[in-house]
């Protein structure tokens, strides 16, 4: 008996969304510099082509999605810092 039959394949993806939500809140509460998530995103984007070369396209897409989330968090944080300086 499956408890989550429709979501079982995407369960790790949902965990990563929860983790990003927690990280999103932590970056503002702990006042983490906005360049850190942007640096993580750039590192992930550099690593992604190597997984594509190894024919691990699904994992490479997942890394690209993670990079996108880190970029979004970094840009939102920079925008808020810009508004606070004004």
Backbone as JSON Lines, residues from 0, in Angstrom:
{"i":0,"aa":"X","n":[0.85,-1.18,0.0],"ca":[0.0,0.0,0.0],"c":[0.89,1.24,0.0]}
{"i":1,"aa":"X","n":[0.76,2.04,-1.03],"ca":[1.55,3.26,-1.14],"c":[0.84,4.42,-0.45]}
{"i":2,"aa":"X","n":[1.59,5.1,0.4],"ca":[1.01,6.25,1.08],"c":[0.95,7.46,0.15]}
{"i":3,"aa":"X","n":[1.96,7.6,-0.7],"ca":[2.02,8.72,-1.63],"c":[2.19,8.19,-3.06]}
{"i":4,"aa":"X","n":[1.17,7.55,-3.64],"ca":[1.38,6.93,-4.94],"c":[1.67,7.93,-6.06]}
{"i":5,"aa":"X","n":[1.06,9.1,-6.03],"ca":[1.25,10.07,-7.1],"c":[2.54,10.86,-6.96]}
{"i":6,"aa":"X","n":[3.04,10.99,-5.76],"ca":[4.18,11.86,-5.51],"c":[5.44,11.08,-5.16]}
{"i":7,"aa":"X","n":[5.39,9.78,-5.19],"ca":[6.51,8.98,-4.73],"c":[7.76,9.22,-5.57]}
{"i":8,"aa":"X","n":[7.62,9.37,-6.87],"ca":[8.79,9.59,-7.72],"c":[9.41,10.96,-7.51]}
{"i":9,"aa":"X","n":[8.63,11.93,-7.11],"ca":[9.12,13.3,-6.95],"c":[9.38,13.68,-5.51]}
{"i":10,"aa":"X","n":[9.38,12.72,-4.6],"ca":[9.53,13.03,-3.18],"c":[10.85,13.73,-2.87]}
{"i":11,"aa":"X","n":[12.01,13.31,-3.39],"ca":[13.24,14.07,-3.1],"c":[13.18,15.5,-3.61]}
{"i":12,"aa":"X","n":[12.47,15.71,-4.71],"ca":[12.32,17.07,-5.24],"c":[11.52,17.93,-4.27]}
{"i":13,"aa":"X","n":[10.49,17.38,-3.67],"ca":[9.71,18.14,-2.69],"c":[10.54,18.45,-1.45]}
{"i":14,"aa":"X","n":[11.39,17.51,-1.06],"ca":[12.28,17.79,0.07],"c":[13.21,18.95,-0.24]}
{"i":15,"aa":"X","n":[13.69,19.03,-1.46],"ca":[14.58,20.14,-1.82],"c":[13.82,21.46,-1.8]}
{"i":16,"aa":"X","n":[12.55,21.45,-2.19],"ca":[11.75,22.68,-2.11],"c":[11.59,23.13,-0.67]}
{"i":17,"aa":"X","n":[11.36,22.19,0.22],"ca":[11.25,22.52,1.64],"c":[12.58,23.08,2.15]}
{"i":18,"aa":"X","n":[13.68,22.45,1.73],"ca":[15.0,22.93,2.13],"c":[15.27,24.34,1.63]}
{"i":19,"aa":"X","n":[14.87,24.64,0.4],"ca":[15.06,25.98,-0.12],"c":[14.19,27.0,0.59]}
{"i":20,"aa":"X","n":[13.0,26.58,1.0],"ca":[12.17,27.49,1.78],"c":[12.81,27.84,3.11]}
{"i":21,"aa":"X","n":[13.39,26.84,3.74],"ca":[14.09,27.07,5.0],"c":[15.32,27.95,4.77]}
{"i":22,"aa":"X","n":[16.07,27.67,3.7],"ca":[17.26,28.48,3.39],"c":[16.86,29.91,3.05]}
{"i":23,"aa":"X","n":[15.75,30.07,2.34],"ca":[15.26,31.4,1.98],"c":[14.98,32.22,3.23]}
{"i":24,"aa":"X","n":[14.35,31.61,4.22],"ca":[14.08,32.32,5.47],"c":[15.37,32.56,6.26]}
{"i":25,"aa":"X","n":[16.26,31.58,6.27],"ca":[17.5,31.7,7.04],"c":[18.41,32.8,6.49]}
{"i":26,"aa":"X","n":[18.39,32.98,5.18],"ca":[19.29,33.98,4.59],"c":[18.9,35.39,5.05]}
{"i":27,"aa":"X","n":[17.63,35.6,5.33],"ca":[17.2,36.91,5.8],"c":[17.32,37.04,7.31]}
{"i":28,"aa":"X","n":[17.03,35.97,8.02],"ca":[17.11,36.02,9.48],"c":[18.56,36.13,9.94]}
{"i":29,"aa":"X","n":[19.45,35.34,9.32],"ca":[20.86,35.33,9.73],"c":[21.68,36.39,8.99]}
{"i":30,"aa":"X","n":[21.05,37.13,8.09],"ca":[21.7,38.19,7.31],"c":[22.93,37.68,6.56]}
{"i":31,"aa":"X","n":[22.73,36.58,5.84],"ca":[23.79,36.01,5.01],"c":[23.96,36.89,3.79]}
{"i":32,"aa":"X","n":[25.2,37.08,3.37],"ca":[25.5,37.93,2.22],"c":[24.85,37.36,0.95]}
{"i":33,"aa":"X","n":[24.35,38.22,0.1],"ca":[23.63,37.79,-1.09],"c":[24.55,37.15,-2.12]}
{"i":34,"aa":"X","n":[25.85,37.36,-2.02],"ca":[26.76,36.77,-2.99],"c":[26.95,35.27,-2.78]}
{"i":35,"aa":"X","n":[26.65,34.78,-1.59],"ca":[26.86,33.35,-1.3],"c":[25.92,32.46,-2.12]}
{"i":36,"aa":"X","n":[24.6,32.7,-2.14],"ca":[23.77,31.83,-2.98],"c":[24.06,31.99,-4.47]}
{"i":37,"aa":"X","n":[24.49,33.18,-4.88],"ca":[24.84,33.37,-6.29],"c":[26.1,32.58,-6.62]}
{"i":38,"aa":"X","n":[27.06,32.53,-5.7],"ca":[28.27,31.72,-5.9],"c":[27.92,30.23,-5.98]}
{"i":39,"aa":"X","n":[27.0,29.77,-5.11],"ca":[26.56,28.37,-5.18],"c":[25.95,28.08,-6.55]}
{"i":40,"aa":"X","n":[25.14,29.0,-7.04],"ca":[24.5,28.81,-8.34],"c":[25.53,28.71,-9.45]}
{"i":41,"aa":"X","n":[26.53,29.56,-9.41],"ca":[27.56,29.51,-10.45],"c":[28.36,28.2,-10.38]}
{"i":42,"aa":"X","n":[28.63,27.73,-9.17],"ca":[29.33,26.46,-9.03],"c":[28.5,25.31,-9.6]}
{"i":43,"aa":"X","n":[27.21,25.32,-9.3],"ca":[26.32,24.28,-9.84],"c":[26.25,24.35,-11.36]}
{"i":44,"aa":"X","n":[26.23,25.55,-11.91],"ca":[26.19,25.68,-13.37],"c":[27.49,25.23,-14.03]}
{"i":45,"aa":"X","n":[28.6,25.35,-13.33],"ca":[29.88,24.86,-13.86],"c":[29.92,23.33,-13.81]}
{"i":46,"aa":"X","n":[29.34,22.73,-12.79],"ca":[29.35,21.28,-12.63],"c":[28.36,20.58,-13.58]}
{"i":47,"aa":"X","n":[27.26,21.23,-13.89],"ca":[26.19,20.62,-14.67],"c":[26.63,20.03,-16.0]}
{"i":48,"aa":"X","n":[27.44,20.7,-16.81],"ca":[27.81,20.1,-18.11],"c":[28.56,18.78,-17.98]}
{"i":49,"aa":"X","n":[29.29,18.58,-16.89],"ca":[30.01,17.32,-16.72],"c":[29.04,16.15,-16.54]}
{"i":50,"aa":"X","n":[27.91,16.4,-15.9],"ca":[26.9,15.36,-15.77],"c":[26.18,15.13,-17.1]}
{"i":51,"aa":"X","n":[26.05,16.16,-17.9],"ca":[25.49,15.98,-19.24],"c":[26.42,15.14,-20.11]}
{"i":52,"aa":"X","n":[27.71,15.36,-19.98],"ca":[28.69,14.58,-20.74],"c":[28.61,13.09,-20.36]}
{"i":53,"aa":"X","n":[28.34,12.82,-19.09],"ca":[28.23,11.44,-18.61],"c":[26.85,10.85,-18.85]}
{"i":54,"aa":"X","n":[26.01,11.53,-19.62],"ca":[24.65,11.08,-19.97],"c":[23.75,10.94,-18.74]}
{"i":55,"aa":"X","n":[23.96,11.79,-17.75],"ca":[23.08,11.84,-16.58],"c":[22.22,13.09,-16.67]}
{"i":56,"aa":"X","n":[21.37,13.11,-17.69],"ca":[20.59,14.3,-18.0],"c":[19.6,14.66,-16.91]}
{"i":57,"aa":"X","n":[19.0,13.67,-16.29],"ca":[18.01,13.94,-15.24],"c":[18.67,14.65,-14.06]}
{"i":58,"aa":"X","n":[19.84,14.15,-13.65],"ca":[20.53,14.78,-12.54],"c":[21.04,16.17,-12.93]}
{"i":59,"aa":"X","n":[21.49,16.33,-14.18],"ca":[21.95,17.64,-14.65],"c":[20.8,18.64,-14.64]}
{"i":60,"aa":"X","n":[19.62,18.21,-15.03],"ca":[18.45,19.1,-14.97],"c":[18.12,19.48,-13.54]}
{"i":61,"aa":"X","n":[18.26,18.53,-12.63],"ca":[18.02,18.82,-11.22],"c":[19.02,19.84,-10.7]}
{"i":62,"aa":"X","n":[20.3,19.69,-11.06],"ca":[21.31,20.67,-10.65],"c":[21.02,22.04,-11.24]}
{"i":63,"aa":"X","n":[20.57,22.08,-12.49],"ca":[20.24,23.36,-13.11],"c":[19.06,24.02,-12.39]}
{"i":64,"aa":"X","n":[18.11,23.21,-11.95],"ca":[16.97,23.75,-11.2],"c":[17.44,24.31,-9.86]}
{"i":65,"aa":"X","n":[18.33,23.59,-9.2],"ca":[18.88,24.08,-7.94],"c":[19.63,25.39,-8.16]}
{"i":66,"aa":"X","n":[20.4,25.47,-9.24],"ca":[21.13,26.7,-9.55],"c":[20.17,27.85,-9.76]}
{"i":67,"aa":"X","n":[19.06,27.59,-10.45],"ca":[18.06,28.63,-10.68],"c":[17.49,29.13,-9.34]}
{"i":68,"aa":"X","n":[17.18,28.22,-8.44],"ca":[16.65,28.62,-7.14],"c":[17.66,29.46,-6.37]}
{"i":69,"aa":"X","n":[18.92,29.06,-6.39],"ca":[19.95,29.85,-5.71],"c":[20.07,31.24,-6.33]}
{"i":70,"aa":"X","n":[19.99,31.33,-7.66],"ca":[20.05,32.64,-8.32],"c":[18.86,33.51,-7.92]}
{"i":71,"aa":"X","n":[17.69,32.93,-7.87],"ca":[16.5,33.69,-7.48],"c":[16.64,34.21,-6.06]}
{"i":72,"aa":"X","n":[17.09,33.35,-5.15],"ca":[17.27,33.78,-3.76],"c":[18.3,34.9,-3.67]}
{"i":73,"aa":"X","n":[19.42,34.76,-4.39],"ca":[20.45,35.8,-4.36],"c":[19.98,37.13,-4.93]}
{"i":74,"aa":"X","n":[19.23,37.07,-6.02],"ca":[18.75,38.32,-6.63],"c":[17.71,38.99,-5.75]}
{"i":75,"aa":"X","n":[16.82,38.22,-5.15],"ca":[15.84,38.81,-4.23],"c":[16.54,39.45,-3.06]}
{"i":76,"aa":"X","n":[17.55,38.77,-2.52],"ca":[18.31,39.33,-1.39],"c":[19.03,40.61,-1.81]}
{"i":77,"aa":"X","n":[19.63,40.65,-3.0],"ca":[20.29,41.87,-3.47],"c":[19.29,43.0,-3.68]}
{"i":78,"aa":"X","n":[18.12,42.68,-4.19],"ca":[17.1,43.7,-4.4],"c":[16.64,44.29,-3.07]}
{"i":79,"aa":"X","n":[16.46,43.45,-2.08],"ca":[16.06,43.94,-0.76],"c":[17.17,44.79,-0.14]}
{"i":80,"aa":"X","n":[18.42,44.37,-0.31],"ca":[19.55,45.18,0.19],"c":[19.59,46.53,-0.51]}
{"i":81,"aa":"X","n":[19.3,46.54,-1.8],"ca":[19.28,47.79,-2.57],"c":[18.18,48.73,-2.04]}
{"i":82,"aa":"X","n":[17.01,48.18,-1.77],"ca":[15.91,49.0,-1.25],"c":[16.21,49.53,0.15]}
{"i":83,"aa":"X","n":[16.91,48.75,0.95],"ca":[17.26,49.21,2.31],"c":[18.28,50.34,2.28]}
{"i":84,"aa":"X","n":[19.17,50.32,1.28],"ca":[20.18,51.38,1.18],"c":[19.57,52.71,0.75]}
{"i":85,"aa":"X","n":[18.49,52.66,0.02],"ca":[17.85,53.9,-0.44],"c":[17.21,54.57,0.69]}
